[in-house]
Amino acid sequence: MIISDQLQFVFLGILRTANRAMHHALLQLPGAYQFGQLHTMDIPVGCCSHFTFCSVRNPYRRFLAYYLWRRAPHPWGSDAAGMSFADYIAAAEQGRLGPCSVRGHTGCQRLDAV
């Protein structure tokens, strides 16, 4: 996440949204710094009043990118390994896969804009 206390904003880096360019650009702004890892989602309590936002790309392309990433071999396993894209869509519709979107953020963890 990128925070600027001077400009009063928090940018959340959402997985599989091609946001490294946004991170780089925001780090050029006054007082901006990276907090935690690239995809840290827990907003520090001291930043609760800041404007909080994220960016996402075309949801269809994002879903495809997430599918391809989840099929790749990872040390922790791959929940989509061996699945066709059609099977992956069916599993997602049935809620059999982990979350792949931003949701449920309230209070200090809320989003002001996507």
C-alpha atoms as one frame of an Amber mdcrd trajectory, in Angstrom:
protein
   0.000   0.000   0.000   1.082   3.569  -0.620   0.336   6.196   2.012   0.781
   9.945   1.972   0.044  11.637   5.277   0.750  14.994   3.627  -1.872  14.458
   0.889  -4.084  12.310   3.149  -4.486   9.215   0.947  -4.050   5.452   1.093
  -3.723   3.410  -2.097  -4.387  -0.312  -1.759  -2.625  -2.542  -4.270  -5.093
  -5.212  -5.327  -3.788  -8.573  -6.554  -3.768  -9.263 -10.305  -4.632  -5.694
 -11.338  -1.346  -4.589 -12.946  -0.878  -1.792 -10.402   2.935  -1.594 -10.153
   2.917   1.453 -12.464   0.377   3.132 -10.158   2.602   2.371  -7.154   5.593
   3.900  -8.894   3.665   7.042  -9.894   2.139   7.560  -6.443   5.533   7.236
  -4.760   6.571  10.393  -6.632   3.942  12.478  -4.771   4.782  14.599  -1.703
   5.167  12.575   1.476   4.265   9.253  -0.171   5.812   6.039   1.113   5.234
   2.331   0.789   3.737   0.719   3.878   4.184  -3.026   4.232   4.324  -5.228
   1.167   2.963  -4.373  -2.277  -0.439  -5.934  -1.498  -0.758  -5.133   2.221
  -4.450  -4.579   2.999  -4.523  -3.667   6.704  -4.753   0.116   6.840  -2.921
   1.612   9.832  -5.259   3.107  12.434  -3.550   6.502  12.097  -4.691   6.649
   8.453  -8.398   5.935   9.008  -9.433   9.445   7.982  -7.365   9.389   4.761
  -9.016   8.993   1.360  -8.667   5.270   0.580  -8.739   3.955  -2.969  -7.616
   1.194  -5.304  -7.664   0.580  -9.020  -8.789  -2.476 -10.909  -8.632  -3.377
 -14.547 -11.152  -4.899 -16.899 -12.802  -7.565 -14.706 -12.764 -10.193 -17.467
  -9.039  -9.773 -18.103  -8.401  -9.737 -14.366 -10.350 -12.954 -13.901  -8.364
 -14.606 -16.692  -5.056 -13.383 -15.214  -6.068 -14.696 -11.797  -7.009 -18.057
 -13.323  -3.631 -18.345 -15.060  -1.806 -17.360 -11.873  -3.789 -19.874  -9.778
  -3.003 -22.674 -12.259   0.743 -22.069 -12.003   2.739 -24.242  -9.598   3.259
 -22.598  -6.204   4.951 -23.970  -3.065   1.610 -23.688  -1.202  -0.332 -25.463
  -3.962  -2.571 -24.368  -6.791  -6.320 -24.529  -6.299  -6.960 -24.286 -10.057
  -4.303 -26.781 -11.178  -5.685 -28.994 -13.941  -8.923 -26.969 -14.252 -10.167
 -25.743 -17.592 -11.224 -22.099 -17.708 -14.890 -23.200 -17.967 -14.489 -25.328
 -14.820 -12.790 -22.420 -13.063 -15.694 -20.097 -13.897 -18.185 -22.702 -12.623
 -16.195 -23.156  -9.394 -16.035 -19.388  -8.853 -19.795 -19.035  -9.440 -20.417
 -21.757  -6.852 -18.091 -20.093  -4.338 -15.671 -23.037  -4.275 -12.609 -20.820
  -4.764 -11.031 -18.310  -2.433 -11.817 -14.613  -2.823 -10.560 -12.847  -5.924
 -12.004  -9.381  -5.396 -12.034  -6.474  -2.964 -15.001  -6.703  -0.662 -16.026
  -6.443   2.938 -13.937  -3.385   3.812 -15.648  -1.232   6.425 -14.585   1.210
   9.100 -10.866   1.871   8.918 -10.613  -0.821   6.211 -13.190   0.817   3.935
 -12.640   1.963   0.361 -13.691   5.449  -0.702 -13.196   4.797  -4.434 -12.390
   1.951  -6.824
